[in-house]
């Protein structure tokens, strides 16, 4: 008996001394009401990406294996939120997808902090959406408005208990960047609202903006406002080189990026650019090679290589991803299989998209030229279902031709996701058998489109 007691005590000591395994994951769950389900995307500029399936009931739950604590971008339909996630935390989210700015509620670990971020997100959304009330005022009044906005966020941040000190320090700087970003938008927005494209803010008003430095990698990864200002600064430099040095824009962009001092920022901007450009690239091998030569971030390199491989299913001759039972403006529904037997030229667009609307007259001209040829012209709107009347009105007002369809869930459909569409308009050309000719075909305004049609003898 004594022997068994000794053995049990020994096992107890071993068990109690066993080193506890570190937890490197986050348990994320929640419910999103007023949705048909879809994909919830989580990412960070450090290279982390995760897609969670949201059921048609709105429920979701998953385990996120993160390498570092911090803010992560969460996107689902119109829900845009940046919560704080830490290893070992259990986070719960509840929101109405149709009223995300006012209904977002967080619970679980970091509840107070994440509800502060929810509050901040709602305030920023309201400011952005009511442009008249936010920007249509003189400089002095606007200065007061955005300073009050800043003070309000700082007050709510101070109310948060047990906030990680590094997060508090970064967030105070981020709130200030938010004020500066609004100030940077003032000239353009005030001119737009007053129909005065030549409007210029005073030098005194803009002095503070001219003193911003754009090489702080830590702030770039934390503050979306600072990140956008950095990206805008790089775009402005690239456009300057494009105009003054007559460089092709990709080369001008590369030149602007070379001048970035921060390795973090340079890698992140390279990653953002290639993620947008690769799905639409005419020479994916060349673009991938240039990215691999420029980037030093291993996570980004792995992610882009995976994207490159996934895009092979969109090569010429591959069967096209399909859409099924999209609502047809003419009545009923249409599926891609209904269109076999002719070439299919697809315009993926939306009523709110300026570049999409620019292409409309050119598309109408091409449709007229080929109205009795072996080709269907199909326009697929990615407008939300709640904006269906706007879609119908634009079709009527502009006398849009071809086959006019609307997706059943804006961008969150299998067809859009399969084509890796990151921006619109995007034009797709399929052959009569439903195979891909070009996943990123020339736009109607590009003379190369007619040359392509001639080459195919359409």
C-alpha positions in Angstrom: 0.0 0.0 0.0 2.9 2.3 0.9 4.4 1.7 -2.5 1.2 2.9 -4.3 1.0 6.0 -2.1 4.6 6.9 -2.9 3.9 6.4 -6.7 0.8 8.5 -6.6 2.7 11.3 -4.8 5.5 11.1 -7.3 3.1 11.4 -10.2 1.4 14.3 -8.5 4.7 16.1 -8.1 5.5 15.5 -11.8 2.1 16.7 -12.9 2.3 19.8 -10.7 5.8 20.6 -12.0 4.9 20.1 -15.6 5.5 23.2 -17.6 2.3 24.8 -18.9 2.2 24.9 -22.7 1.9 28.5 -24.0 -1.3 29.4 -25.7 -0.8 30.9 -29.2 -4.4 31.2 -30.4 -7.5 33.4 -30.1 -11.0 32.0 -29.8 -13.2 34.3 -31.9 -17.0 33.8 -32.1 -20.1 35.8 -32.5 -23.3 36.5 -34.3 -24.1 38.8 -37.3 -27.8 39.5 -37.7 -29.5 40.5 -41.0 -27.1 38.5 -43.3 -27.3 35.5 -45.5 -23.9 34.4 -44.4 -20.6 34.6 -46.2 -16.9 35.1 -45.5 -15.5 37.0 -42.6 -11.9 38.1 -43.4 -9.2 38.9 -40.8 -5.8 40.2 -41.7 -2.9 42.3 -40.7 -0.1 43.9 -42.7 2.3 41.6 -41.0 1.1 38.9 -43.3 -1.6 37.2 -41.2 -4.8 36.2 -43.1 -7.7 34.1 -42.0 -11.1 33.5 -43.6 -14.0 32.4 -41.3 -17.3 31.0 -42.7 -20.3 32.8 -41.3 -23.4 30.6 -41.4 -26.7 31.8 -42.9 -27.9 32.2 -39.3 -25.1 34.7 -38.8 -23.2 32.6 -36.3 -19.5 32.0 -36.5 -16.7 30.5 -34.4 -13.1 29.8 -35.1 -9.6 29.5 -33.7 -7.0 32.1 -34.8 -3.4 31.1 -34.5 -1.6 34.5 -34.2 2.1 35.1 -33.8 1.8 38.5 -32.0 -0.7 40.5 -30.0 -2.1 43.6 -31.6 -4.9 45.1 -33.8 -6.3 42.9 -36.6 -8.6 44.1 -39.5 -11.9 42.4 -39.5 -14.2 42.7 -42.6 -17.6 41.3 -43.3 -20.0 43.0 -45.8 -20.3 46.6 -44.4 -18.9 45.6 -41.0 -15.4 47.2 -40.8 -13.7 46.8 -37.4 -10.2 46.6 -35.9 -10.3 44.7 -32.6 -7.4 44.0 -30.3 -6.5 40.3 -30.2 -4.0 38.6 -27.8 -2.8 35.0 -27.4 -5.1 33.1 -25.1 -8.0 35.5 -25.4 -11.6 34.6 -26.0 -13.4 37.3 -28.0 -17.1 37.6 -28.9 -18.7 39.9 -31.4 -22.4 40.8 -32.0 -23.5 43.2 -34.7 -26.4 43.9 -37.1 -24.8 43.8 -40.6 -27.2 46.6 -41.8 -26.4 49.0 -38.9 -22.9 48.1 -38.0 -21.8 51.6 -36.8 -24.4 51.7 -34.1 -24.9 48.0 -33.1 -21.4 46.6 -32.8 -20.9 45.1 -29.3 -17.9 43.2 -28.0 -17.7 40.8 -25.0 -15.1 38.4 -23.5 -11.5 39.3 -23.0 -10.4 43.0 -23.7 -14.1 43.8 -23.6 -13.7 47.5 -22.6 -10.9 48.1 -25.0 -12.6 46.5 -27.9 -15.9 48.3 -27.2 -13.8 51.5 -27.3 -12.6 50.5 -30.7 -16.2 49.8 -31.7 -17.2 53.3 -30.5 -14.3 54.8 -32.4 -15.3 52.9 -35.5 -18.9 54.1 -35.3 -17.8 57.8 -34.8 -15.4 57.6 -37.8 -18.1 56.0 -39.9 -20.7 58.7 -39.1 -18.1 61.4 -39.8 -17.2 59.9 -43.2 -20.9 59.3 -44.3 -22.2 62.7 -43.5 -19.8 64.7 -45.6 -21.9 67.9 -45.7 -22.0 68.2 -41.9 -18.4 67.1 -41.5 -16.6 69.2 -44.1 -18.8 72.1 -45.4 -17.5 74.8 -43.1 -14.7 77.4 -42.9 -11.2 76.4 -41.9 -11.4 77.7 -38.3 -14.7 75.9 -37.6 -13.4 72.7 -39.1 -10.2 72.9 -37.0 -12.4 73.2 -33.9 -14.6 70.3 -35.0 -11.8 67.8 -35.5 -10.0 68.8 -32.3 -13.3 68.2 -30.4 -13.5 64.8 -32.2 -10.0 64.0 -31.0 -10.7 65.0 -27.4 -13.8 62.8 -27.3 -11.9 59.8 -28.4 -9.1 60.5 -25.9 -11.7 60.8 -23.2 -13.2 57.4 -24.0 -9.8 55.9 -24.2 -9.0 57.2 -20.7 -12.0 55.4 -19.3 -10.7 52.0 -20.4 -9.1 50.0 -17.5 -6.3 47.5 -17.7 -5.3 48.6 -21.2 -1.8 47.4 -22.4 0.5 50.4 -22.0 2.0 50.0 -25.5 -1.5 50.0 -27.0 -2.5 53.1 -25.1 0.6 55.0 -26.3 0.1 53.9 -29.9 -3.6 54.7 -29.7 -3.1 58.3 -28.5 -0.8 58.8 -31.6 -3.4 57.1 -33.8 -6.2 59.4 -32.6 -4.0 62.4 -33.6 -3.3 60.8 -37.0 -7.1 60.5 -37.4 -7.4 64.3 -36.9 -4.5 64.9 -39.4 -6.1 62.6 -42.0 -9.4 64.5 -41.8 -7.5 67.7 -42.1 -5.8 66.3 -45.2 -9.2 65.6 -46.8 -10.6 69.0 -46.1 -9.4 70.8 -49.2 -10.7 68.2 -51.6 -14.0 67.7 -49.8 -14.8 71.4 -49.3 -14.0 72.1 -52.9 -16.3 69.1 -54.0 -19.2 70.2 -51.8 -19.0 73.7 -53.0 -18.4 72.8 -56.7 -15.1 74.6 -56.6 -12.3 72.4 -57.9 -9.8 75.2 -57.6 -10.4 75.7 -53.9 -7.1 75.8 -51.9 -6.8 75.8 -48.1 -4.5 78.3 -46.6 -0.8 77.6 -46.1 -1.2 78.1 -42.4 -4.0 75.5 -42.3 -1.8 73.0 -44.3 1.5 73.7 -42.4 0.9 70.9 -39.9 0.4 68.4 -42.7 3.6 69.3 -44.4 5.5 68.4 -41.2 4.3 64.8 -41.1 7.1 62.2 -41.5 6.3 59.1 -43.4 8.9 56.6 -42.2 7.5 55.3 -38.9 7.0 51.6 -39.4 5.4 51.0 -35.9 2.7 53.6 -36.5 2.2 52.3 -40.0 1.3 48.9 -38.7 -0.9 50.3 -36.0 -2.8 53.3 -37.4 -4.9 52.9 -40.5 -5.0 56.7 -40.9 -1.3 57.0 -40.8 -1.0 54.1 -43.2 -3.4 55.8 -45.7 -1.4 59.0 -45.5 1.8 57.1 -46.2 0.3 55.3 -49.1 -1.1 58.6 -50.5 2.3 60.2 -50.2 3.9 57.3 -52.2 1.1 57.5 -54.8 1.7 61.2 -55.2 5.4 60.7 -55.7 4.8 57.9 -58.2 2.4 60.1 -60.2 5.0 62.9 -60.2 7.6 60.5 -61.7 5.0 59.2 -64.1 4.3 62.8 -65.4 7.7 64.4 -65.1 10.0 61.5 -66.1 7.5 59.9 -68.6 7.9 56.5 -66.8 5.3 53.7 -67.1 3.3 53.9 -63.9 4.6 50.5 -62.5 8.2 51.8 -62.9 7.2 55.2 -61.4 5.7 53.3 -58.5 8.8 51.2 -58.0 10.9 54.3 -58.0 8.7 55.9 -55.3 8.9 52.8 -53.1 12.7 52.6 -53.4 12.9 56.0 -51.6 10.9 54.7 -48.6 13.4 54.4 -45.6 11.4 52.1 -43.4 11.8 48.4 -44.4 8.4 47.7 -42.7 6.6 50.2 -44.8 8.4 49.3 -48.0 7.5 45.6 -47.6 3.9 46.4 -46.6 3.3 48.7 -49.6 4.9 46.1 -52.0 2.6 43.5 -50.5 -0.5 45.6 -50.9 0.3 46.6 -54.4 1.1 43.0 -55.6 -2.1 41.7 -53.9 -4.2 44.1 -56.0 -2.2 43.9 -59.2 -1.5 40.2 -59.6 -5.1 39.1 -60.1 -5.4 41.7 -62.9 -1.9 41.3 -64.3 -1.2 40.6 -68.0 2.2 39.1 -67.1 2.0 37.4 -63.7 5.4 35.8 -64.0 7.1 39.1 -64.5 5.2 40.9 -61.7 5.9 38.0 -59.3 9.6 38.1 -60.1 9.8 41.8 -59.5 8.1 41.4 -56.1 10.3 38.6 -55.0 13.4 40.7 -55.9 12.1 43.7 -53.9 10.4 42.2 -50.8 12.3 40.9 -47.7 9.2 39.8 -45.7 9.0 36.0 -45.7 5.3 35.9 -44.7 4.4 38.3 -47.6 6.5 36.2 -50.0 4.8 32.9 -48.9 1.3 34.6 -49.2 2.0 36.0 -52.7 3.4 32.7 -54.0 0.2 31.1 -52.8 -1.9 33.8 -54.5 0.2 33.2 -57.7 -0.5 29.5 -57.6 -4.2 30.0 -56.9 -4.5 32.3 -60.0 -3.5 29.5 -62.3 -7.1 28.3 -62.4 -7.8 31.6 -64.2 -5.3 31.0 -67.0 -6.4 31.0 -70.6 -8.3 27.8 -71.5 -9.3 27.0 -67.9 -13.1 26.4 -67.2 -14.6 29.6 -65.9 -16.0 29.8 -62.4 -19.8 30.0 -62.6 -22.5 32.2 -61.4 -26.0 30.8 -60.9 -29.5 32.4 -60.9 -28.4 36.0 -60.8 -31.4 38.3 -61.0 -31.9 39.6 -64.6 -33.2 43.2 -65.1 -35.3 41.9 -68.0 -37.0 39.4 -65.7 -36.2 36.0 -64.2 -32.7 34.8 -63.5 -29.6 34.0 -65.5 -26.8 31.5 -65.0 -23.5 31.4 -66.8 -24.4 28.0 -68.4 -27.3 29.7 -70.1 -24.9 31.7 -72.2 -22.9 28.9 -73.7 -22.5 28.8 -77.5 -21.3 32.4 -77.8 -18.4 34.4 -76.5 -19.2 36.2 -73.2 -17.8 39.6 -72.3 -18.5 40.3 -68.7 -18.4 43.7 -67.0 -18.2 43.5 -63.2 -19.3 46.9 -61.9 -21.4 48.9 -59.5 -23.5 52.1 -59.6 -21.3 53.8 -57.0 -18.1 53.1 -59.0 -16.8 56.2 -60.9 -14.3 54.3 -63.2 -17.2 51.8 -63.9 -19.5 54.6 -65.1 -16.7 56.1 -67.2 -16.6 52.9 -69.3 -20.4 52.9 -70.0 -20.4 55.0 -73.2 -17.5 53.0 -74.6 -19.2 49.7 -73.7 -22.5 50.9 -75.4 -20.5 51.7 -78.5 -18.9 48.2 -78.6 -22.2 46.5 -78.0 -23.7 48.4 -80.9 -20.8 47.4 -83.1 -21.2 43.7 -82.2 -24.9 43.4 -81.6 -25.4 40.7 -84.2 -22.1 38.9 -83.7 -21.3 35.7 -81.8 -21.0 37.4 -78.4 -23.1 38.1 -75.3 -22.4 41.3 -73.4 -23.1 40.8 -69.7 -22.9 43.4 -66.9 -22.9 42.1 -63.4 -23.6 44.6 -60.7 -22.0 44.2 -57.3 -24.4 46.6 -55.6 -26.0 45.6 -52.4 -29.5 44.2 -52.5 -30.8 47.2 -50.5 -29.5 49.4 -53.5 -31.3 47.3 -56.1 -33.6 50.2 -57.0 -30.5 52.4 -57.7 -29.2 49.7 -60.1 -32.5 49.5 -61.9 -32.8 53.3 -62.2 -29.3 53.6 -63.7 -30.1 50.9 -66.2 -33.2 52.8 -67.3 -31.7 56.3 -67.1 -28.6 55.4 -69.2 -30.4 52.9 -71.4 -27.9 50.2 -70.6 -27.9 47.3 -73.1 -26.7 43.8 -73.0 -27.7 41.3 -70.2 -28.0 43.2 -67.0 -27.5 41.1 -63.8 -27.0 41.7 -60.1 -25.3 39.3 -57.7 -27.3 37.9 -54.8 -24.8 39.2 -52.1 -22.7 42.1 -53.6 -19.0 41.1 -53.5 -19.6 38.1 -51.2 -20.4 35.6 -54.0 -18.5 32.5 -55.2 -18.1 33.9 -58.7 -16.5 37.2 -57.5 -14.3 35.4 -55.0 -13.2 32.8 -57.5 -12.0 35.5 -59.9 -10.0 37.1 -57.0 -11.6 40.5 -57.9 -10.0 43.2 -55.7 -11.3 46.2 -57.5 -13.8 47.2 -60.2 -14.5 47.5 -63.0 -13.1 44.2 -64.2 -13.8 42.7 -67.6 -13.8 39.0 -68.3 -13.9 37.3 -71.7 -15.0 33.7 -72.1 -15.1 31.4 -75.2 -18.3 29.7 -76.4 -17.5 26.6 -74.4 -17.4 28.6 -71.1 -13.6 28.6 -70.9 -11.5 31.6 -70.0 -10.0 33.7 -72.8 -8.8 36.5 -70.5 -9.7 36.8 -66.8 -8.7 40.5 -67.0 -9.7 41.5 -70.5 -9.2 45.0 -72.0 -11.7 47.6 -71.0 -14.2 48.9 -73.6 -12.2 52.2 -73.7 -9.0 50.3 -74.7 -8.5 49.9 -78.4 -6.9 46.5 -77.6 -10.4 45.1 -77.0 -11.4 45.3 -80.7 -8.0 44.0 -81.7 -8.7 41.0 -79.4 -12.2 40.5 -80.9 -10.7 40.6 -84.4 -8.0 38.1 -83.5 -10.8 35.7 -82.3 -12.9 36.4 -85.4 -15.9 37.3 -83.3 
